[in-house]
C-alpha cells in the first residue's frame, strides 16, 4: 500500500467511524426498530435491548472488516476522481490533495456502501443475518438526513429493497420476451415477473422508515418527498406503503417547500387514482402561498392531459390570479382546451384578448396557427384584435403567420387585411418585400382596387382525411405504387 493511499485510508476511516456512530445514534432515536423481514427458523432473531449495544456492535464490525473498507474505498475513489491520465496511474497519488479535501464526501459514500452490504446480508435467502438487519435499518435511517445527493438515490433503492425484501441491486422484474430477442420462441410459455411484489414484513419496515422521515425536521420531510416521487414509479408499492396518504398529509404541510414537492407527484398520482389525485390537487390549489400557486400553474398541462374537464376550474381560477408568472403559465395552457371542445377553446382565446397583463395576450399567439386551421374565417376577429393592440412582440409573431397565409392562402389573408389598421401595416410590407421584392405592392394594389388578388406562392397539397370506410373503386396497383414513390420517396 502506497503512503498516499495509507494516509487517505487512515483519515477516511476516522471520519467514517465518527459518522457511523452519529448515524446510528440518529437512526435509533425511534425505538424499537422494525422486525426483520427475513429470518432463519433455526436461528430466531434476538432483538437488541439497548441502542448503545447496537452502536457498539456496528463500530466493532467496522473495525473487524477492514477488507470491506479497503474494497469500497478503491471503488469510491475510482468513481469520484475527476479524470485519469492513464490506467497505470494510482489515483491516490495523483489526486491525493483533491481527495484529502473531500473526505466527508468519500465517508458518506462509504457509509451507504456499508449499509448496502449489511442489508444484502440481512436479505440473504439462504442464511439471513438478523444482526445485520438491525444495523442496516438503523444506519439507513440515520443517513437519511438531506434531500440531495446519496440519501436521495441510494437511499431510495435501499428503501425499495426493504419493501420488497430483496437484496439491493437485484433486478426486481424481467422484461417481456419478444421477437427483438434472438432466442425468442413464440410458442414457449415462460412465467415472467413483470411487476414487483411487496413483502408484508418488508412493507412494515419501509413504512416505519417513511414515518420516521415524515415526523422529523424539514430536510427529512423533503427527502421523504424525493423518495415518494421515485416510489410512485412502482404502482405495486403505492397502496402497501400508503403513499397517497403521505401525499395528502404533506400537501397540508406547514412549510410550503414540502408542499411544493407534492405538486411534482401529481401526474403519477392522477394516473394511479384520479379521484384521490384530484383531492390532493384541490388541497394544493386552495393554498395561497406564491410558490404553490406557481407550481400548480406549471403542472396544469399535465393535469389537463390526465383529467380533462376536471382541470378547467383550476384554469379559470388561475386566470384570475394577480401574479404574472401564474398568469403566464395558465394562459399558455389554454391551448389544452382544444382537445376538449374547440368552441370553448376559441371563446376562451377571444376572452383573453383584452387582458390587462401583456404576457397573457402574447400567449394567445401560441394557439393562433391551430385556430386559423380550425376557424379560417376568424369570426371572432382574434387576429385583427391582436394586431391592432399595438404590442410589438405580438406583431412580430403575427407577421410570420400572415406571411405564411400570403404564401399558401391569399384568400384568407385578404379577409384580415381590411380589418388591420393601415398605419401598422408598414412593418408587414417591409418584411414581405425583404422576402419577395414587389410582393407588398400587389397587396396594396388589391386593397386600393387597382389589381387582382395575389396568387399563392407555395402550392397547397391536399391532405387526405380518412373516413374509415373502404373506397368504392380501388386504384390500379401501378398507380398506387407511383403515388407512393412521389409522395414518400420510396426507392425501388
N, C-alpha and C positions, 0 to 999 in steps of 0.2 A: 504494500500500500504506500503510495507516494505521500510526501509530507503535506502537500496541499490538500489531498483527499482526507488525510487523517485530521487535519485542522478543521476542515469544513464539517466532517462527520462528528467530531467532538462537539463543536459549537452547536450543530443542529440537534444532536442527541440531548443536550442540556435543555434546549428550547422545547423540544418535543416532550421531554419528561415533565417540564413545568406546565406546558399547555395541556398535557394529558390529565394531570391532576386537576387542573382548573375545569376542564371539560367534564370530567367525571363528577366533580363536586356540583357543577351546574346541572348535570343530567340526572342527578339523584335527589334533587330538591323535591320532586314529586315522588312520593313513596307510598305504597310499594310499586315495584316495577311489574310490567305485564308478564304473564306466564309464557314460557317458550312454546312456540307453535309446534315444534317437533321434539319428541322425547324418545328415549330408548326404554322400552318396558323393563329391561333387565337392570337399568340404572335410573331409577326415578329421580327427578330433579330435586335439588336441595336449595331452597330459596335462601338468598343472602339475608342475614339478620340485621346487619347494620351497613349503612352506606360507607363508613370508613373501611370496613373489611373489603368491600368491593374495590375501593380506590387503591388500597394496598395491593390487592391481587392484580389489578391492571398494571400498576407500576412494576411489580415483580415480573410479570410476563414480558414487559418491555425490556427489562434488563436481561432476562434469560434468553430471549430470542434475538440475538444480535444479528444473526444471518438474515432474518426477515428485514431488519432495519437497513442493512447494507444493500440488500437487493432492491428495496423500494427507493433508497437514496439514489442509486445509479439510474433507475428508470425515471425518477422525477427530474434529475439534473439533465438527462438527455432530452426531456420534454420542454424544459423551460429555458435552456440556454438559447440566446438569440440566433446563433449561427455556429457552424463548424467549418473551419477552413479545409480540413480533410479528415478522413475517417481515422487516421492514426493519431490525431491529437487527443490528448487527455483533457476533457472539458474541465476537470477540477483544477488543472494547472493553468490552462488558457484563460478561464473565466473565474479564477479564484476570488478576485476582488469584487467582481459582479455578483457572485453567489453569496459572498460574505455580507453584502448589503441587503440580501433578500432571504435571510434565514427564516424570518417569520412566514413568508410565503411557502418555502420548502417545508417548514414544520407543519403548516396547515394541511398541505397535500399529503404529507406523511401520515398524519392522524386519520385522514379519510381512508388511506390505503390500509392502515391498521384496522379500522372499523370494518372495512370490506372483508379483510381476511378473517376477522373474528366472526362476522356474520356468515361467511361461507362455511366455516367450521360448525357453526350452530345449525346450519341447514344441510349438513352432510347427510344424505339419505341413508347411508349405511351405518353411521355412528354419530348422530347429532350430539354436539358438545353444549350442554346447557350452561356450563360455566361461562363459555364464550358468549352465549346469548345475553346474559345479564350485562356483561361488559359492553357488548356491541350496542345494545339498545340504549344504555346509559350514555355511551360515548356519542352516538348519533344525536341524541337529544341535547347534549352539551355543545356539540359542534354546530348545531343549527341556530346560529346567532345573528347572521347578517343576510340581507335579501339580495346578495350578489355573490359572484364567484363560485367557489366549490360548494358551499352549502346549497346553492340552487340546483345545480345539475347533478353532482354526485349524491347530494342528499336526496334528491327526488328518486334516483334509481335505487337507493337503499330502502327508501320507504316503499317503493313499488315491490321490491323483493320481499320485504316483510309482509305486505298484504297478500302476496301470492305464496309465501312460504317456500321460495325457491332461492337457490344460491345466486348472489349477484353476478351479473354477466351472462346468465342463462338466457338463451333466445326463447322467449316465452311462447311464441307462436310459430307456425310453419306456413309458408306461402302456398297458395293454391297451385297445384300442379297443372300444367297445360302444354300446348304444343310448342311453347317457347323453350322448353327443356328437352335436351337431347334424348333422355331416357323415358320420355312420356309414353305411357300406354293408355290409350283412351278407354280400354275395356277393363283396366285394373280398378279395383275398389280399395283405396288406401285411406284408412282413417287419419285425418289430419286435424290438428288443433289450430283453428284459425282465430280464436279469441281466448283471452286469458280467463282463468277460473280463479275466483277469490277463495282464499283459505280462511275458514271460520276463525281459528285461533290467530292466524296472521292478521286478519282484518281487525280483530280486537286490539292487537298490539299497535297496529298502524293508527287506529282511531285514538288510542292513548297518546301517541306521539303528536298527532294533529291537535288534540285537545291541549297538550302542553304548550304548543305554539300559540294557539288561539287565546289562551288565558294569560298571556305574558305581555311583554312590552311591545312598542311599535315595530322595531326591527323584526322581531319574531313573527308578528302578525303579517308583516309584508312578505316575509319568507314563506309563510303559510300560503298566501295568495299565489306566489310563484309556483309552489308545489301543486296547488289546486288547479291552476291553469294547465299544467302539464298532465295531471291525472285525468282531466276531462277528456283527454285523447284516448282513454281506456274506458269505454262505456260500461264494461262489465264491472268496473270498480266504483262507479258513481254512486249507486244506491248502497252497496255494502259500507262504504266509507262515509256516507252521509254528506256528500259534497254539496248537494243542493241546500241542505240546512245550514251548512257553513257559509255558503254564498248569501243566503238570506240574512243571516246574523251579521255578516261583515258588511253587507250593504247599508246597515244602520250603524256602522262603526263610528265612534266619536271623532276619529281622525279621518279627514277627507282623503288622505293619500291611500289609506287602506281601501276605502270605498271605491276609489278610482280604479283600483286593481280589479275589483269585481266587474267593472264595465268591460274589461278586456275578455272576460269569461262569458259574456252574454251570448255570443254567437254559438259557441258549443253547447251552452245550456239550453238555448232555444231549439237546437237540433235534437237534443235529448228529450226534452219535455217542454213543449211550447207554453203550456199553461203556467207551469212554475217559473219558466224563464220570463214570461210577461209580468208575473207578480214581482219578481226581483227588479225588472226594468222599471216598473211603476214606482217602487220604493226609491230607486236612484233618481228617477225623473222628478220626484217631488222635493228632493233636497235642493237647497238654494245656493250651495257653495259654487263659486265660479268654476273651479277645477272640474267638478262633477257635471255641471251644465255643458262645458266644452267637451268633456269626454263623451257624454251621451250624444251630442251632436256629431262627433266624429264617427261613432258606430251606427248612426241612424241608417245608413245604407245597408249594413249587414242585417239590421232588424227588419228593414223593408223586404229584403230578399227571402227572409225566413218566415215572416208573419203576414205579409201582405197588408190588408186593410187595417189590421190591428196597430200598425205603426203610424197611421195617418194622424191620430190625436197627438202623438209625440211631435210630429212635424208642425201641426197647427200651433201648438204652444211655443215651440222653439222659434217660429217666425214672429212671435210677439215679444221675444227676449230683447233686452236693451244692450246686450254685449255684441259687439261687431263680429267677433270670432264665431260665436254661436250662430249668428245670422248668416255668416258666410258659409258655414258648413251645412246649415239647414237648407238654405236656398240652392246650394249645389246638389242637394238630394231630391229636389222637386222632380228631377227627371225620372226618378223611380216610379212616379205616379203613372207614367206612360204604360207601364206593364200591367197596371190595374185597370185604368179606364182612360182612354185617350182624351175624351172630352173634359173630364175632371182635370187632367194634366194641363190641357191647353187653357182652361179657365183659370187655373192657378197661376200659370205664367202671366196671363193678362192682368191678374190682380196684383202682381208684383211690379208692374211697370212704373208705378209712381211711388214706390217705396222710398223713404227718406234717406236710407243708407245706400251709398253708391255701389258697394260690393254686391248687394242683392240684385240690383238692376244689371250689373255686369254678368252675374252668373246666369241670367236668362239666356245669354248668348250661347252658353254651352248646349242648350237644347234646341237652338234655332234650326240647325240642319235637319234634325228629325221632325221638327214642327213643320218646316216647309215641305218636306216629303209627304207628311200626313195631311196637311192643310195647305195646298199650293195657292189657294185663293186668299189666304190670310184674312178671313172675315173679321177677326178680332183686331186687325191692324196693329199687330205687335211690332213688326219691322219698322213701319213709319214712326211709331211712338218712340222706339229706342233711338232711331236716327235723329229725330227732331229734338231729343232730350239735350243734345249738345255735349254729352260725355265723350271726350276724345278717345278713351280706351274702348268704349263700346263701338264707336265709329270705325276704329281700326279693325276690329274683329268683323264688323258688319261689311266693310268694304270687300273683304275676301269672299264673303258669302254672295254679295251682289255681283262681283266679277265672275264668280262661278256660274251664277244664273245667266249672265251675259253670254257665257261660252256655250251652255247647253240648253237653256230655256229662256230665250229672249222674251217670249210672250209673258212669262211670269214676272220678269224684271219690269216689263212695261206697266204692269198693274201697280207696282210700288213707286216707280219714279214720279208719277204725278202727285203722290202724297208726300214726297220728301221736300223739305224746304230748299228752294233754289240756292240760297246763299251758303248752304252747307254741302252742295254737290261738287264744288271745285276740287276738293281732295279726291273724290271718286274719279273725276275726269282726268286728273293728273296721273293717278295710279293706272288708269285704264290705258292712257296714251303711252305710259312708260312700258307697258307690256306689249301693246299693239298700237303703233302710231296711227292716228286718224280715227281710231275706234270711237272716241268720245264725240267726234263731230257727227258721226252717223246718228248717235242718240240725240244730240242737240237738234239736228235737222228733223228727226221724228217728233221731238217734243214741240217744235215750232210749227209742225205740219208741213214742212218743206221736203220731207223724204219718207221712204217706207220704213217699216220696222226692220231693224238689222237682223240678218240671218245668224243662226247658230254657227259657232266655230268648230266645236267638237261634236262629232256625230253621236247621237244618243242611241245606245244599244238597249233594246228592249229586253228585260229580264223575264224569262218565262216563269210564271207563277203556276205551280202545280195545283190542280183541283182535286187530286186524289182519285180521279176516275180515269179509266182507260180511254184512249182516243178512239174515234170511230174508224180512222184509217191509219195504218202503220206505214212509215216511210220505207222505201227500199233500203236494203242493207248497205249498198254502196253510198247512198245519200247520207245515211246516218253516220257512216264512218267518215265521210268527208266533213260533215258538220263537227264531229269530234276533233278532227285534225285542225280545222280552222279555229275552233274556239279554245281548245285545251292544249294545242300544240303537240299532240302525240306524234311520235316518230315511229315509222314502220320498221 
